[in-house]
Amino acid sequence: MDGRRASLGLMANFETFSERVRMHAQRIAESSAPALSGLYDLTAQRLVRYATTITRNQHDGEDAVQTTLVRVAVEPEQLAAAEQPWGYLLSMVRNESLVILRRKQRWSLVSNLTDLLTRRVVDSIELEDQHRAVWAAMRTLPAEQSEVVVLKIWEEMTFAQIASVLEITPSTAASRYRYAIGKLADKLHANDAEVAHE
Amino acid sequence: MSESHHDADLGNDNQDFHEIEQRIRAAGSYVRVSDDLRPRTLEAARSVCDDTLFERRMGGFFVCVLLMFCLASPVVELLGDYQSRFSGPSSVEVHRKAAELSRRSDIGTQWGMCEAFSQLRQTQASRFRLPR
């Protein structure tokens, strides 16, 4: 019962956010590029986080977000007319990220976090280490698994919503998620043990 | 005994699963966006939109020019046709024609002029005649 209520809550969040994205897209359609700042402020942080997870490099992730938002500025009508504008925008960023990923093939930089611009966690080096461990572990996952984790945990989407963004079935999304969390748990526990040993 | 042990394992697994989710959730706000991404994106969008607007305006201008050319060419042709209908020979030509007729037919200059005008009238009448 609680799970169902939580799921309904997530759907409501997603739809509310989608409507805000649609409203900004309509503003861009009315007044062109200057109105893009509203959409940027609303979505950039989340889009960069998603794109960085797919491309495994923050600069590439930001390039993907920039390209996507410029495309939205030129043709905002498509975003405004989408059934779920937030899901549509995530799909656009995903496509751009995959294009960049295929072009650059940065597989050798999987565990490197030097590209990340991070927030300084005040008075807690341990917490910062934990966050870095999570990001490092996420980068070891295949993009198809890490993106499900991002959408499920950071974007608080249901498996049905994730499935519509990634164009897969909800059960595939769920199994990828479980598999990814299992792998992340192993890596994070191994990291914890290493830290404790040191 | 073994069933309760199994339940305990499942409970631990769920707890572990939940803990990992919590750790991942907490790391979500760790990465921040570059300071220059906002101005870079807005500038790129403005530039692309301006280019697109310019291209659309140029496209519209060329379409208008093409349309005007298509409309103007038959009008010019018609005007040219009317000009050729209204334009007649100059007085020098009429005088030359009158002198030639009077010399050839051995008539006076005045009759030559009269004949020249008669021929001119006939030519003009044939030009203005409606095509069947």
Interface residues (C-beta under 8 A of the other chain):
Chain A: S32 A33 P34 L36 S37 Y40 D41 A44 Q45 V48 R49 T52 Q58 E62 V65 Q66 L69 V70 A73 V74 L116 L117 T118 R119 V121 L127 E128 Q130 H131 R132 V134 W135 M138 V149 I153 W154 I181 L184 A185 L188
Chain B: D16 F17 I20 E21 R23 I24 R25 A26 A27 G28 S29 Y30 V31 R32 V33 S34 L37 R38 R40 T41 L42 A44 A45 R46 V48 C49 D50 T52
